[in-house]
Structures are given as C-alpha cells and as structure tokens.
C-alpha cells in the first residue's frame, strides 16, 4: 500500500526550503502517533536538525506542552493525531505561532487555510498512479506485496499561507514559492 501520511523527512526538508533558518523543530504527539517519532528523529539527525518531541495523553495537555517548548524551537510540526489535532488546539495554535513568530507546518491544506504557514501532504492523483504501478508490478510477477510493503507517497502538494508568513516575518524565496501547489493570500 501507500501511506496516507507524508514522511517526516519530507516534511522537514520542505520546512527548511521555505524557512532556511529552521534548525530546531518541536512536535507534540500521543500514543496514536508514537510510531512516527523514531522515523522523525532519524530524519532530523540526517538533516542536522534538532527535534524536540513531547508526549501527551490528553488534548488538555497540548497548550501547556507547547508553551514549554516554544522558546526552544524555530518551527512546530503538527501531526494528524486525534489527541493533538482538535479544532480547539489548532485554533489556539495558529494564534500562538504568530505570537511566537514560529513556522508552523502541518499535513493538510486546511492547516494553511486556517492560518498556519505551511502544509505538505501527499498528492492524491499521484498516489493513484503510484498504486496502479505497484499493482501492475504485482500482477506481472515483478514484485510481491510483501516485498513492496507500505511505500511513502512519491509526490506532495505544498500549501503556503503568505499572509501568515508575512505576519511572522518569514520571507519566502521566489524559488520556494514556485514549488507551492497553492499560495493562500
């Protein structure tokens, strides 16, 4: 199959393309998204980034945990985690990221529409092509499902909220903006 989540390394690379000063990334997670943390730590190490990861068990812990790490990070990474990704938390986060002048990055176009600066998510059209290619290889006997496993999506959509970027003092290069699928004004 193909993962519905963009790999942490892809998220981090895009953070640094759109904001080259990002060196310290914060993330809050629960048991639901714990499986991403090993992969995220490896990706951060490879890219020379510092990852500050804080586990929580309940949505009520989100604000307090964010406040504890916000002074030690340059960017915040929002996970698709039902404990973290609540309307209340995301509404509070968009205002807090502006106040703290942090690059906040998520995995859904809605994140950028809501007011966070960047969203990187799998391209659904490309996932269909990728799945068709995988199925063809299996049917033709070139690969087995076990051999393929779960693949990362090969292409992403990138959504940028330029208004929020301006509010936090982030200047995005024209080259980076040219990579964006959509720029929210």
Rosetta silent file (secondary structure, phi, psi, omega in degrees, C-alpha in Angstrom):
SEQUENCE: XXXXXXXXXXXXXXXXXXXXXXXXXXXXXXXXXXXXXXXXXXXXXXXXXXXXXXXXXXXXXXXXXXXXXXXXXXXXXXXXXXXXXXXXXXXXXXXXXXXXXXXXXXXXXXXXXXXXXXXXXXXXXXXXXXXXXXXXXXXXXXXXXXXXXXXXXXXXXXXXXXXXXXXXXXXXXXXXXXXXXXXXX
SCORE:     score description
SCORE:     0.000 S_00000001
   1 L     0.000 -176.726  179.554    0.000    0.000    0.000 S_00000001
   2 E  -125.468  131.391 -178.910    0.858    3.675    0.088 S_00000001
   3 L   -64.590  143.555  175.959    0.953    5.683    3.273 S_00000001
   4 L   -86.939   -1.773 -179.318   -1.594    8.465    3.674 S_00000001
   5 L  -110.246  143.852  173.731    0.999   10.447    5.640 S_00000001
   6 L   -79.262  134.399 -177.718    3.938   12.393    4.275 S_00000001
   7 L   -58.699  144.520  178.808    7.210   11.084    5.689 S_00000001
   8 H   -53.323  -41.681  179.811    8.802   13.198    8.429 S_00000001
   9 H   -59.662  -39.799  177.518   11.936   13.719    6.330 S_00000001
  10 H   -64.716  -41.880  177.286    9.838   15.164    3.502 S_00000001
  11 H   -60.280  -47.157 -176.081    8.100   17.467    5.978 S_00000001
  12 H   -66.921  -41.421  178.135   11.427   18.628    7.433 S_00000001
  13 H   -60.241  -44.303  179.617   13.081   19.212    4.057 S_00000001
  14 H   -65.540  -37.025  175.817   10.140   21.374    2.999 S_00000001
  15 H   -56.844  -45.647 -176.069   10.290   23.313    6.270 S_00000001
  16 H   -75.231  -25.562  174.851   13.918   24.159    5.611 S_00000001
  17 H   -69.047  -44.750 -177.498   13.299   25.050    1.952 S_00000001
  18 H   -80.634  -22.681  177.741   10.572   27.509    2.888 S_00000001
  19 L  -143.419   85.805 -174.803   12.378   28.735    6.002 S_00000001
  20 L   -60.323  -15.995  179.563   16.147   28.110    5.772 S_00000001
  21 L   -82.203   -5.735  179.726   16.715   29.340    9.346 S_00000001
  22 L   -68.467  120.260  176.913   14.773   26.378   10.796 S_00000001
  23 L  -129.094  -22.831 -176.216   17.190   24.248   12.806 S_00000001
  24 E  -125.556  116.769 -176.861   15.045   23.257   15.832 S_00000001
  25 E  -111.827  135.604  176.089   11.667   21.569   15.294 S_00000001
  26 E  -108.891  148.396  176.225    9.115   20.873   18.002 S_00000001
  27 E  -149.553  140.881  173.969    6.370   18.274   17.914 S_00000001
  28 E  -114.677  135.269 -175.415    3.778   17.113   20.417 S_00000001
  29 E  -141.995  165.596  175.057    2.450   13.595   19.997 S_00000001
  30 L  -123.099 -176.437  176.871    0.366   10.918   21.690 S_00000001
  31 H   -56.618  -29.836 -178.714    0.414    7.118   21.613 S_00000001
  32 H   -59.205  -37.586 -176.231   -1.566    7.392   18.381 S_00000001
  33 H  -113.833   14.913 -179.528    1.406    8.887   16.509 S_00000001
  34 L   -56.418  -35.144 -177.979    4.279    7.453   18.548 S_00000001
  35 H   -59.928  -21.382  178.119    5.295    5.268   15.571 S_00000001
  36 H   -78.202  -20.595 -169.810    6.388    8.426   13.699 S_00000001
  37 H   -67.220  -40.476  177.459    8.854    9.506   16.346 S_00000001
  38 H   -63.073  -45.906  178.655   11.695    7.078   15.542 S_00000001
  39 H   -62.795  -40.896  179.775   11.439    7.919   11.858 S_00000001
  40 H   -65.468  -41.944  179.389   11.232   11.651   12.670 S_00000001
  41 H   -64.513  -41.362  177.722   14.301   11.525   14.922 S_00000001
  42 H   -63.570  -44.021 -179.904   16.324    9.696   12.248 S_00000001
  43 H   -62.934  -43.989  179.000   15.250   12.211    9.590 S_00000001
  44 H   -61.433  -43.199  178.682   16.114   15.162   11.837 S_00000001
  45 H   -61.019  -45.596  179.950   19.551   13.682   12.566 S_00000001
  46 H   -60.268  -38.440 -177.088   20.270   13.124    8.863 S_00000001
  47 H   -87.351   -0.248  179.758   19.260   16.718    8.086 S_00000001
  48 L    72.409   29.002 -179.889   21.236   18.180   11.006 S_00000001
  49 L  -105.333  155.196  174.339   18.076   19.363   12.773 S_00000001
  50 E  -101.091  127.492  178.762   17.183   19.174   16.456 S_00000001
  51 E  -110.383  121.966  175.075   13.819   17.556   17.176 S_00000001
  52 E  -105.896  108.458 -175.674   12.105   18.279   20.480 S_00000001
  53 E  -112.740  126.896 -177.024    9.324   15.720   20.868 S_00000001
  54 E  -121.939  121.100  177.657    6.894   15.869   23.794 S_00000001
  55 E   -83.537  143.283  172.195    4.376   13.091   24.508 S_00000001
  56 L  -135.086  164.173 -179.666    0.923   13.864   25.900 S_00000001
  57 L  -113.070  -17.036 -174.159   -2.090   11.715   26.771 S_00000001
  58 L  -143.625  145.485  179.275   -4.960   14.198   26.588 S_00000001
  59 H   -55.061  -28.824 -179.561   -5.843   17.254   24.473 S_00000001
  60 H   -65.588  -17.583 -179.961   -5.919   19.397   27.627 S_00000001
  61 H   -84.943  -10.902 -172.723   -2.139   18.915   27.923 S_00000001
  62 H   -60.132  -53.511 -175.445   -1.436   20.439   24.489 S_00000001
  63 H   -59.998  -46.821 -179.464   -1.246   24.141   25.381 S_00000001
  64 H   -61.734  -43.097 -179.998    0.937   23.655   28.427 S_00000001
  65 H   -65.871  -40.686  178.517    3.302   21.369   26.496 S_00000001
  66 H   -62.788  -44.768  179.762    3.520   23.786   23.583 S_00000001
  67 H   -60.287  -34.300 -179.704    4.345   26.691   25.899 S_00000001
  68 H   -66.633  -33.251 -175.221    7.152   24.628   27.462 S_00000001
  69 H  -101.738  -15.072 -170.217    8.910   24.056   24.133 S_00000001
  70 H   -59.457  -30.919 -179.638    8.050   27.182   22.124 S_00000001
  71 H   -79.314   -9.799 -177.087   11.094   29.176   23.260 S_00000001
  72 H  -108.639    9.537 -176.694   13.426   26.314   22.234 S_00000001
  73 L  -130.999  158.272  175.299   12.180   25.767   18.666 S_00000001
  74 L  -102.763  -22.112 -177.533   12.169   27.540   15.292 S_00000001
  75 E  -147.240  152.838  176.697    9.280   25.543   13.836 S_00000001
  76 E  -120.825  133.403 -177.762    6.400   23.439   15.069 S_00000001
  77 E  -106.274  117.916 -179.104    5.282   20.270   13.241 S_00000001
  78 L   -90.703  123.888  177.517    1.570   19.406   13.506 S_00000001
  79 L   -94.833  153.736  170.005    0.763   15.696   13.331 S_00000001
  80 L   -79.866   81.945 -175.240   -2.503   14.086   12.242 S_00000001
  81 L  -131.609  120.502 -174.643   -3.050   12.824   15.751 S_00000001
  82 L   -62.227  -19.827  176.749   -6.578   12.909   17.203 S_00000001
  83 L   -78.414  -32.339 -177.198   -5.244   13.913   20.620 S_00000001
  84 L   -93.163  -46.594 -170.585   -3.344   16.866   19.119 S_00000001
  85 L   -85.233   72.883  176.268   -5.335   17.782   16.018 S_00000001
  86 L  -112.455  157.852  179.210   -8.513   19.193   17.570 S_00000001
  87 H   -58.582  -42.633  179.955  -10.344   22.342   16.463 S_00000001
  88 H   -62.091  -47.645 -179.023   -9.634   23.975   19.804 S_00000001
  89 H   -64.716  -42.856 -177.389   -5.907   23.167   19.694 S_00000001
  90 H   -70.312  -35.916  177.379   -5.467   24.223   16.059 S_00000001
  91 H   -64.753  -43.910  177.977   -7.376   27.482   16.553 S_00000001
  92 H   -66.149  -40.680 -176.642   -5.196   28.304   19.563 S_00000001
  93 H   -63.391  -41.340 -177.679   -2.037   27.165   17.758 S_00000001
  94 H   -61.998  -39.599  177.120   -2.467   29.450   14.749 S_00000001
  95 H   -70.259  -39.280 -178.051   -2.622   32.499   17.042 S_00000001
  96 H   -67.731  -38.702  178.955    0.219   31.221   19.219 S_00000001
  97 H   -64.987  -36.626  176.256    2.517   30.572   16.252 S_00000001
  98 H   -66.694  -46.539 -179.735    2.006   34.150   15.069 S_00000001
  99 H   -59.813  -42.187 -178.196    2.653   35.479   18.582 S_00000001
 100 H   -85.134   -6.070 -178.045    5.805   33.343   18.938 S_00000001
 101 L    56.878   46.518 -179.396    6.803   34.037   15.289 S_00000001
 102 L  -105.148  142.789  170.333    7.150   30.308   14.644 S_00000001
 103 E   -74.978  118.800  177.928    6.905   28.469   11.356 S_00000001
 104 E  -113.719  126.816 -171.896    4.046   26.015   11.909 S_00000001
 105 E  -125.419  133.107  177.705    3.748   23.166    9.438 S_00000001
 106 E  -126.442 -168.313 -174.819    1.015   20.585    9.064 S_00000001
 107 L  -121.279   25.535 -177.744   -0.075   17.859    6.701 S_00000001
 108 L  -146.311  141.006  177.381   -3.363   19.222    5.409 S_00000001
 109 H   -57.134  -31.454  179.305   -4.381   22.071    3.124 S_00000001
 110 H   -60.544  -30.825  178.090   -6.842   23.063    5.842 S_00000001
 111 H   -59.900  -47.805 -179.778   -3.883   23.908    8.100 S_00000001
 112 H   -68.614  -38.264  178.267   -2.710   26.587    5.660 S_00000001
 113 H   -64.678  -35.793  179.282   -6.259   27.823    5.078 S_00000001
 114 H   -68.244  -27.988  179.896   -6.736   28.129    8.851 S_00000001
 115 L   132.259   -0.793  173.038   -3.661   30.310    9.155 S_00000001
 116 L   -79.538  155.387 -166.396   -0.626   28.117    9.724 S_00000001
 117 L   -74.757  -30.598 -172.212    2.184   28.973    7.346 S_00000001
 118 E  -147.508  142.426  173.232    2.816   25.688    5.522 S_00000001
 119 E  -135.510  134.901  178.317    1.177   22.355    4.761 S_00000001
 120 E  -127.695  116.420 -179.556    2.793   19.421    2.994 S_00000001
 121 E  -137.892  160.411 -179.536    0.558   16.483    2.147 S_00000001
 122 E   -60.009  144.839  177.164    0.528   13.544   -0.269 S_00000001
 123 L   -84.113  111.000 -174.770   -0.696   14.278   -3.799 S_00000001
 124 H   -62.517  -32.759  179.149   -3.818   12.087   -4.199 S_00000001
 125 H   -67.574  -42.787  179.053   -3.580   11.952   -8.007 S_00000001
 126 H   -67.121  -34.461  177.275   -0.002   10.776   -7.826 S_00000001
 127 H   -60.620  -39.636  177.319   -0.925    8.204   -5.179 S_00000001
 128 H   -61.606  -44.463  177.683   -3.386    6.723   -7.680 S_00000001
 129 H   -64.416  -41.362  179.310   -0.663    6.473  -10.335 S_00000001
 130 H   -63.764  -42.770  178.785    1.759    5.029   -7.817 S_00000001
 131 H   -64.780  -40.342  178.274   -0.799    2.415   -6.712 S_00000001
 132 H   -62.318  -41.611  178.416   -1.504    1.482  -10.338 S_00000001
 133 H   -64.162  -41.831  177.937    2.220    0.996  -10.952 S_00000001
 134 H   -62.297  -45.840 -179.476    2.510   -1.157   -7.835 S_00000001
 135 H   -61.755  -41.572  178.960   -0.493   -3.268   -8.896 S_00000001
 136 H   -61.166  -45.570  178.815    0.960   -3.717  -12.383 S_00000001
 137 H   -61.977  -37.077  178.858    4.288   -4.919  -10.943 S_00000001
 138 H   -69.339  -46.980 -178.773    2.485   -7.389   -8.685 S_00000001
 139 H   -63.933  -32.579  179.847    0.241   -8.706  -11.474 S_00000001
 140 L   -86.947    1.886  175.363    3.217   -9.121  -13.810 S_00000001
 141 L    77.771   11.890  179.840    5.123  -11.024  -11.111 S_00000001
 142 L   -79.672  -24.998  179.266    7.948   -8.480  -10.790 S_00000001
 143 L  -145.148  158.993  174.139    7.229   -7.793   -7.119 S_00000001
 144 L  -111.553  154.460  177.317    5.188   -9.275   -4.296 S_00000001
 145 H   -55.696  -36.724  179.092    3.047   -7.257   -1.893 S_00000001
 146 H   -64.166  -40.374  179.631    5.317   -8.406    0.936 S_00000001
 147 H   -65.935  -38.979 -178.269    8.375   -7.142   -0.914 S_00000001
 148 H   -72.783  -45.183 -176.920    6.789   -3.748   -1.590 S_00000001
 149 L    66.691 -151.107  177.043    5.373   -3.193    1.896 S_00000001
 150 L  -100.234  119.150 -177.836    3.937    0.244    2.640 S_00000001
 151 E   -95.755  152.022  172.167    5.545    2.886    0.469 S_00000001
 152 L   -75.772  147.618  176.002    5.802    6.588    1.117 S_00000001
 153 L   -63.354  140.897 -175.714    3.892    8.746   -1.360 S_00000001
 154 L   -83.044  -21.302 -178.429    6.212    9.899   -4.149 S_00000001
 155 L  -131.337  153.011 -179.529    4.721   13.351   -4.675 S_00000001
 156 E  -128.760  160.597  168.163    3.357   16.029   -2.391 S_00000001
 157 E  -106.233  138.455 -179.379    1.177   19.087   -2.515 S_00000001
 158 E  -121.335  124.205 -179.845    2.558   22.153   -0.781 S_00000001
 159 E  -115.133  129.518 -178.080    0.263   24.880    0.524 S_00000001
 160 E  -121.419  132.839  174.263    1.682   28.197    1.730 S_00000001
 161 E  -101.153   99.115 -174.732   -0.180   30.903    3.643 S_00000001
 162 H   -68.727  -31.627  178.167    1.702   34.029    2.548 S_00000001
 163 H   -63.071  -45.303  178.316   -0.308   36.299    4.846 S_00000001
 164 H   -66.804  -39.842  177.300    0.795   34.301    7.888 S_00000001
 165 H   -56.061  -45.023  178.138    4.364   34.171    6.575 S_00000001
 166 H   -63.386  -40.104 -178.657    4.357   37.983    6.461 S_00000001
 167 H   -64.861  -31.017  179.912    2.847   38.201    9.955 S_00000001
 168 L   -95.246    1.871  177.694    5.654   36.096   11.460 S_00000001
 169 L    80.958   23.064 -179.489    8.349   37.915    9.482 S_00000001
 170 L   -93.905  118.687  174.572    9.145   34.985    7.190 S_00000001
 171 L   -95.362  121.762 -178.936   10.386   35.941    3.747 S_00000001
 172 L  -102.839  129.541 -178.669    9.885   33.067    1.330 S_00000001
 173 L   -64.707  155.249  177.244   12.091   32.953   -1.751 S_00000001
 174 H   -62.874  -35.121  178.103   10.519   33.008   -5.201 S_00000001
 175 H   -61.749  -44.108  178.152   12.096   29.618   -5.874 S_00000001
 176 H   -65.986  -44.978  178.796   10.327   28.123   -2.851 S_00000001
 177 H   -60.219  -32.546  177.925    7.036   29.802   -3.772 S_00000001
 178 H   -65.696  -21.223  177.534    7.404   28.320   -7.242 S_00000001
 179 H   -81.387  -18.131 -174.157    7.303   24.842   -5.640 S_00000001
 180 L   -68.677  138.916  173.925    3.978   25.562   -3.922 S_00000001
 181 L   -73.015  -40.068 -179.813    0.856   23.865   -5.211 S_00000001
 182 E  -148.294  138.105  175.704   -1.236   26.704   -3.814 S_00000001
 183 E  -112.740  115.219  177.184   -0.433   30.013   -2.169 S_00000001
 184 E   -80.043  128.458  178.396   -3.100   31.245    0.228 S_00000001
 185 L   -96.763    0.000    0.000   -3.367   35.020    0.246 S_00000001
